[in-house]
Amino acid sequence: MAYKTLRSIFVLAISCAVLATSAVSAAEKAVAEAASTIIERKLSAVRPDLAFKVLGKSSMSGVYEVQVDGGPILFVSEDGSHFIDGNLYQITPTQFIDIKEVRLTEMRRQIFAQLNPDEMIVFKPAGESKAIMNVFTDIDCGYCRKLHKEVPMLNAMGVEVRYLAYPRAGLESESYLKIATAWCAEDPNQSLTNFKNGKDTSISICDDNPVADHFKLGGSIGVNGTPATVLMDGTLLPGYRTAADFAQLLGLDIQSN
């Protein structure tokens, strides 16, 4: 499997997010660049172990969106003196709009439009794929195991299930060893299924497995638990759902299957 493209696609998505900001005048650009420098300098002074990237101005005056590499999007004041680690909502005449989720949805859409399925463990339907689910999973997650039992039914309905690794206990955990072994196996699909069914499988890790990259990617796009499903339009669906629930969300006709 070619795992190196995951890093480059994530970097590209961040770049696209920056370019997607509104066109500004030269004076406004200079102010924004100065604010970005101040913000990144102040954040890095406190946490030099983290990398920060200013994505651009938010829809709130005087507040910038900042991506923590491998972490969340922050909302930071123009002078870099305060930040919000949480949701910021825009109030419109008809609804509240989650600004962070708007940004993350577009970022996820861009990433998964370019991410090579060879970097995932994929369960394909027998015929043409009518829809795609990208699922961040953990071997030892009970609801992940429950969802995996729905995969044959999802495949029968024409849904392609693409797994990414997200060991919730971290990269030094037993869960990491199990899921990395699945990715390194000669038959990753069967190995993953064996682990999820509780069958004993010897641990064997290869150096180029993508688990750490998947884990970092998940944290950067709003995943904080498993299972977490990302649709191709960038929508994130946390938690377990039945195959029938997913079919309804995906607009598939269950009766015809």
C-alpha beads as a LAMMPS data file, in Angstrom:
LAMMPS data file: protein, C-alpha beads

257 atoms
256 bonds

1 atom types
1 bond types

-500.0 500.0 xlo xhi
-500.0 500.0 ylo yhi
-500.0 500.0 zlo zhi

Masses

1 110.0

Atoms # bond

1 1 1 0.000 0.000 0.000
2 1 1 1.165 3.537 -0.738
3 1 1 0.840 5.441 2.516
4 1 1 2.945 8.544 1.819
5 1 1 0.203 10.367 -0.071
6 1 1 -1.889 10.728 3.095
7 1 1 0.495 13.338 4.484
8 1 1 0.647 15.292 1.220
9 1 1 -3.140 15.276 0.821
10 1 1 -3.629 16.597 4.341
11 1 1 -1.135 19.398 3.674
12 1 1 -2.944 20.161 0.413
13 1 1 -6.283 20.341 2.216
14 1 1 -4.870 22.839 4.714
15 1 1 -3.497 24.899 1.826
16 1 1 -6.875 24.832 0.066
17 1 1 -8.560 25.974 3.263
18 1 1 -6.215 28.960 3.397
19 1 1 -6.781 29.786 -0.289
20 1 1 -10.533 29.518 0.143
21 1 1 -10.639 32.666 2.270
22 1 1 -12.100 35.769 0.636
23 1 1 -9.997 37.958 -1.630
24 1 1 -8.802 41.054 0.247
25 1 1 -7.146 44.331 -0.581
26 1 1 -3.389 44.820 -0.227
27 1 1 -3.874 46.772 2.999
28 1 1 -6.182 44.145 4.477
29 1 1 -3.742 41.433 3.413
30 1 1 -0.903 43.199 5.199
31 1 1 -2.979 43.465 8.374
32 1 1 -3.952 39.800 8.153
33 1 1 -0.333 38.717 7.618
34 1 1 0.801 40.784 10.590
35 1 1 -1.940 39.292 12.766
36 1 1 -1.055 35.779 11.581
37 1 1 2.589 36.309 12.518
38 1 1 1.642 37.586 15.972
39 1 1 -0.805 34.754 16.580
40 1 1 1.565 31.992 15.488
41 1 1 4.450 33.524 17.481
42 1 1 2.426 33.824 20.698
43 1 1 0.931 30.343 20.458
44 1 1 4.291 28.768 19.630
45 1 1 5.963 30.580 22.531
46 1 1 3.675 28.783 24.970
47 1 1 3.571 25.447 23.130
48 1 1 6.727 25.102 21.031
49 1 1 5.973 21.390 20.688
50 1 1 2.929 22.135 18.517
51 1 1 2.680 23.518 14.991
52 1 1 0.096 26.229 14.299
53 1 1 -1.231 27.452 10.952
54 1 1 -3.496 30.470 10.584
55 1 1 -6.220 29.556 8.094
56 1 1 -7.624 33.067 7.810
57 1 1 -10.177 35.370 9.363
58 1 1 -13.313 33.854 10.800
59 1 1 -16.741 35.340 10.199
60 1 1 -16.441 37.077 13.585
61 1 1 -14.646 40.411 13.498
62 1 1 -11.187 40.344 15.043
63 1 1 -11.052 36.535 15.302
64 1 1 -8.884 34.166 13.231
65 1 1 -9.170 30.437 12.613
66 1 1 -5.996 28.537 13.495
67 1 1 -5.301 24.872 12.739
68 1 1 -3.247 22.938 15.272
69 1 1 -1.269 20.337 13.329
70 1 1 -2.818 17.011 14.273
71 1 1 -5.321 18.763 16.531
72 1 1 -8.341 21.052 16.565
73 1 1 -9.174 24.366 14.934
74 1 1 -8.877 27.259 17.386
75 1 1 -10.503 30.693 17.229
76 1 1 -7.841 33.233 18.211
77 1 1 -8.115 36.962 18.822
78 1 1 -6.319 39.233 16.360
79 1 1 -3.704 40.236 18.962
80 1 1 -3.085 36.626 19.969
81 1 1 -4.097 37.244 23.578
82 1 1 -7.102 34.913 23.769
83 1 1 -8.401 31.812 22.031
84 1 1 -11.489 29.612 22.046
85 1 1 -11.091 25.847 21.814
86 1 1 -14.643 24.963 20.970
87 1 1 -17.501 25.866 18.680
88 1 1 -18.180 29.366 17.408
89 1 1 -21.648 29.983 15.991
90 1 1 -22.789 32.578 13.502
91 1 1 -26.302 33.862 14.137
92 1 1 -28.424 34.212 10.996
93 1 1 -32.100 35.155 10.717
94 1 1 -33.077 31.476 10.521
95 1 1 -30.388 29.371 12.219
96 1 1 -27.134 29.077 14.140
97 1 1 -24.191 28.083 11.929
98 1 1 -21.276 26.166 13.451
99 1 1 -18.291 27.959 11.893
100 1 1 -15.791 25.254 12.804
101 1 1 -17.955 22.496 11.347
102 1 1 -18.352 24.426 8.089
103 1 1 -14.550 24.623 7.795
104 1 1 -14.027 20.988 8.817
105 1 1 -16.714 19.698 6.452
106 1 1 -15.007 21.312 3.477
107 1 1 -11.603 20.097 4.648
108 1 1 -12.896 16.541 4.990
109 1 1 -14.512 16.703 1.554
110 1 1 -11.219 17.751 -0.039
111 1 1 -9.171 15.142 1.800
112 1 1 -11.402 12.172 1.018
113 1 1 -11.857 13.231 -2.595
114 1 1 -8.108 12.661 -3.044
115 1 1 -7.216 9.994 -0.497
116 1 1 -6.163 6.719 -2.104
117 1 1 -8.375 3.789 -1.007
118 1 1 -5.236 1.638 -1.082
119 1 1 -4.336 3.331 2.214
120 1 1 -7.471 1.914 3.830
121 1 1 -8.950 -1.511 4.439
122 1 1 -11.848 -1.597 2.011
123 1 1 -14.930 -3.829 1.959
124 1 1 -16.513 -3.475 -1.489
125 1 1 -19.941 -4.543 -2.709
126 1 1 -20.104 -7.277 -5.336
127 1 1 -21.398 -4.851 -7.946
128 1 1 -20.995 -1.127 -8.483
129 1 1 -20.553 1.046 -5.393
130 1 1 -23.607 3.246 -4.933
131 1 1 -22.168 5.087 -1.927
132 1 1 -18.977 5.243 0.146
133 1 1 -18.474 5.333 3.914
134 1 1 -15.062 6.209 5.362
135 1 1 -15.008 4.778 8.881
136 1 1 -12.433 5.545 11.574
137 1 1 -12.321 2.373 13.660
138 1 1 -10.720 0.842 16.750
139 1 1 -10.258 -2.901 17.236
140 1 1 -11.311 -2.814 20.899
141 1 1 -14.329 -0.526 20.455
142 1 1 -17.547 -2.445 21.132
143 1 1 -19.676 -0.341 18.806
144 1 1 -17.003 -0.630 16.090
145 1 1 -17.341 -4.402 16.323
146 1 1 -21.112 -4.069 16.187
147 1 1 -20.876 -1.845 13.109
148 1 1 -18.503 -4.310 11.428
149 1 1 -21.228 -6.960 11.640
150 1 1 -23.377 -4.607 9.530
151 1 1 -20.788 -4.465 6.725
152 1 1 -22.152 -7.463 4.751
153 1 1 -25.590 -5.832 4.738
154 1 1 -24.085 -2.480 3.740
155 1 1 -22.201 -4.170 0.899
156 1 1 -25.413 -5.901 -0.212
157 1 1 -27.027 -2.456 -0.492
158 1 1 -24.131 -1.222 -2.630
159 1 1 -22.250 0.649 0.093
160 1 1 -18.456 0.542 -0.006
161 1 1 -16.946 0.640 3.486
162 1 1 -13.458 2.107 3.756
163 1 1 -11.749 1.731 7.139
164 1 1 -9.154 4.058 8.637
165 1 1 -7.337 3.280 11.891
166 1 1 -8.087 5.237 15.048
167 1 1 -6.832 3.422 18.188
168 1 1 -8.520 5.504 20.878
169 1 1 -6.036 4.499 23.579
170 1 1 -3.181 6.002 21.564
171 1 1 -0.182 4.901 19.562
172 1 1 1.511 3.149 22.483
173 1 1 -1.470 0.956 23.267
174 1 1 -2.361 -2.679 22.702
175 1 1 -5.144 -1.465 20.438
176 1 1 -2.514 0.129 18.211
177 1 1 -0.578 -3.133 17.989
178 1 1 -3.708 -5.011 16.950
179 1 1 -4.902 -2.577 14.314
180 1 1 -1.403 -2.052 12.891
181 1 1 -1.088 -5.825 12.591
182 1 1 -4.319 -5.894 10.579
183 1 1 -2.982 -3.275 8.173
184 1 1 0.281 -5.179 7.786
185 1 1 -1.327 -8.572 7.242
186 1 1 -1.245 -10.438 3.958
187 1 1 -5.055 -10.319 4.022
188 1 1 -5.922 -7.096 5.900
189 1 1 -9.691 -7.573 5.527
190 1 1 -9.659 -11.011 7.115
191 1 1 -7.195 -9.950 9.809
192 1 1 -9.332 -6.956 10.762
193 1 1 -12.429 -9.165 10.878
194 1 1 -10.645 -11.736 13.033
195 1 1 -9.577 -9.088 15.531
196 1 1 -13.059 -7.587 15.657
197 1 1 -14.513 -11.054 16.259
198 1 1 -12.155 -11.539 19.205
199 1 1 -10.042 -14.223 17.576
200 1 1 -6.452 -14.464 18.793
201 1 1 -4.007 -13.251 16.166
202 1 1 -0.262 -12.928 16.589
203 1 1 1.048 -9.361 16.575
204 1 1 3.224 -8.450 13.598
205 1 1 3.929 -4.787 12.816
206 1 1 5.405 -3.459 9.580
207 1 1 7.354 -0.202 9.496
208 1 1 5.274 1.532 6.838
209 1 1 1.801 1.017 8.325
210 1 1 -0.458 4.113 8.133
211 1 1 -2.014 3.928 11.613
212 1 1 -0.189 6.953 13.044
213 1 1 -1.103 9.015 9.985
214 1 1 -4.747 7.956 10.194
215 1 1 -4.820 8.783 13.900
216 1 1 -3.355 12.235 13.296
217 1 1 -5.703 12.872 10.389
218 1 1 -8.725 11.920 12.456
219 1 1 -7.777 14.314 15.241
220 1 1 -7.364 17.123 12.729
221 1 1 -10.784 16.746 11.112
222 1 1 -12.986 16.423 14.171
223 1 1 -12.806 12.719 15.062
224 1 1 -12.659 12.169 18.817
225 1 1 -14.172 8.715 19.183
226 1 1 -15.111 5.583 17.269
227 1 1 -16.783 4.587 15.150
228 1 1 -16.744 7.855 13.227
229 1 1 -17.984 7.865 9.645
230 1 1 -17.065 10.492 7.065
231 1 1 -19.219 10.673 3.938
232 1 1 -17.779 11.828 0.637
233 1 1 -19.453 15.240 0.987
234 1 1 -17.442 15.798 4.174
235 1 1 -20.244 15.093 6.630
236 1 1 -19.029 13.521 9.880
237 1 1 -21.360 11.013 11.550
238 1 1 -20.104 10.014 15.006
239 1 1 -21.196 6.810 16.668
240 1 1 -22.922 3.578 15.703
241 1 1 -25.815 3.352 13.256
242 1 1 -27.490 0.352 11.687
243 1 1 -27.083 -0.466 8.006
244 1 1 -30.686 0.633 7.457
245 1 1 -29.967 3.987 9.128
246 1 1 -26.953 4.547 6.889
247 1 1 -28.936 3.557 3.810
248 1 1 -31.518 6.201 4.650
249 1 1 -28.845 8.844 5.229
250 1 1 -27.204 7.913 1.931
251 1 1 -30.484 8.056 0.028
252 1 1 -30.476 4.382 -0.929
253 1 1 -33.624 2.411 -1.658
254 1 1 -33.574 -0.489 0.806
255 1 1 -36.635 -2.113 -0.748
256 1 1 -34.820 -2.760 -4.036
257 1 1 -32.098 -4.800 -2.335

Bonds

1 1 1 2
2 1 2 3
3 1 3 4
4 1 4 5
5 1 5 6
6 1 6 7
7 1 7 8
8 1 8 9
9 1 9 10
10 1 10 11
11 1 11 12
12 1 12 13
13 1 13 14
14 1 14 15
15 1 15 16
16 1 16 17
17 1 17 18
18 1 18 19
19 1 19 20
20 1 20 21
21 1 21 22
22 1 22 23
23 1 23 24
24 1 24 25
25 1 25 26
26 1 26 27
27 1 27 28
28 1 28 29
29 1 29 30
30 1 30 31
31 1 31 32
32 1 32 33
33 1 33 34
34 1 34 35
35 1 35 36
36 1 36 37
37 1 37 38
38 1 38 39
39 1 39 40
40 1 40 41
41 1 41 42
42 1 42 43
43 1 43 44
44 1 44 45
45 1 45 46
46 1 46 47
47 1 47 48
48 1 48 49
49 1 49 50
50 1 50 51
51 1 51 52
52 1 52 53
53 1 53 54
54 1 54 55
55 1 55 56
56 1 56 57
57 1 57 58
58 1 58 59
59 1 59 60
60 1 60 61
61 1 61 62
62 1 62 63
63 1 63 64
64 1 64 65
65 1 65 66
66 1 66 67
67 1 67 68
68 1 68 69
69 1 69 70
70 1 70 71
71 1 71 72
72 1 72 73
73 1 73 74
74 1 74 75
75 1 75 76
76 1 76 77
77 1 77 78
78 1 78 79
79 1 79 80
80 1 80 81
81 1 81 82
82 1 82 83
83 1 83 84
84 1 84 85
85 1 85 86
86 1 86 87
87 1 87 88
88 1 88 89
89 1 89 90
90 1 90 91
91 1 91 92
92 1 92 93
93 1 93 94
94 1 94 95
95 1 95 96
96 1 96 97
97 1 97 98
98 1 98 99
99 1 99 100
100 1 100 101
101 1 101 102
102 1 102 103
103 1 103 104
104 1 104 105
105 1 105 106
106 1 106 107
107 1 107 108
108 1 108 109
109 1 109 110
110 1 110 111
111 1 111 112
112 1 112 113
113 1 113 114
114 1 114 115
115 1 115 116
116 1 116 117
117 1 117 118
118 1 118 119
119 1 119 120
120 1 120 121
121 1 121 122
122 1 122 123
123 1 123 124
124 1 124 125
125 1 125 126
126 1 126 127
127 1 127 128
128 1 128 129
129 1 129 130
130 1 130 131
131 1 131 132
132 1 132 133
133 1 133 134
134 1 134 135
135 1 135 136
136 1 136 137
137 1 137 138
138 1 138 139
139 1 139 140
140 1 140 141
141 1 141 142
142 1 142 143
143 1 143 144
144 1 144 145
145 1 145 146
146 1 146 147
147 1 147 148
148 1 148 149
149 1 149 150
150 1 150 151
151 1 151 152
152 1 152 153
153 1 153 154
154 1 154 155
155 1 155 156
156 1 156 157
157 1 157 158
158 1 158 159
159 1 159 160
160 1 160 161
161 1 161 162
162 1 162 163
163 1 163 164
164 1 164 165
165 1 165 166
166 1 166 167
167 1 167 168
168 1 168 169
169 1 169 170
170 1 170 171
171 1 171 172
172 1 172 173
173 1 173 174
174 1 174 175
175 1 175 176
176 1 176 177
177 1 177 178
178 1 178 179
179 1 179 180
180 1 180 181
181 1 181 182
182 1 182 183
183 1 183 184
184 1 184 185
185 1 185 186
186 1 186 187
187 1 187 188
188 1 188 189
189 1 189 190
190 1 190 191
191 1 191 192
192 1 192 193
193 1 193 194
194 1 194 195
195 1 195 196
196 1 196 197
197 1 197 198
198 1 198 199
199 1 199 200
200 1 200 201
201 1 201 202
202 1 202 203
203 1 203 204
204 1 204 205
205 1 205 206
206 1 206 207
207 1 207 208
208 1 208 209
209 1 209 210
210 1 210 211
211 1 211 212
212 1 212 213
213 1 213 214
214 1 214 215
215 1 215 216
216 1 216 217
217 1 217 218
218 1 218 219
219 1 219 220
220 1 220 221
221 1 221 222
222 1 222 223
223 1 223 224
224 1 224 225
225 1 225 226
226 1 226 227
227 1 227 228
228 1 228 229
229 1 229 230
230 1 230 231
231 1 231 232
232 1 232 233
233 1 233 234
234 1 234 235
235 1 235 236
236 1 236 237
237 1 237 238
238 1 238 239
239 1 239 240
240 1 240 241
241 1 241 242
242 1 242 243
243 1 243 244
244 1 244 245
245 1 245 246
246 1 246 247
247 1 247 248
248 1 248 249
249 1 249 250
250 1 250 251
251 1 251 252
252 1 252 253
253 1 253 254
254 1 254 255
255 1 255 256
256 1 256 257
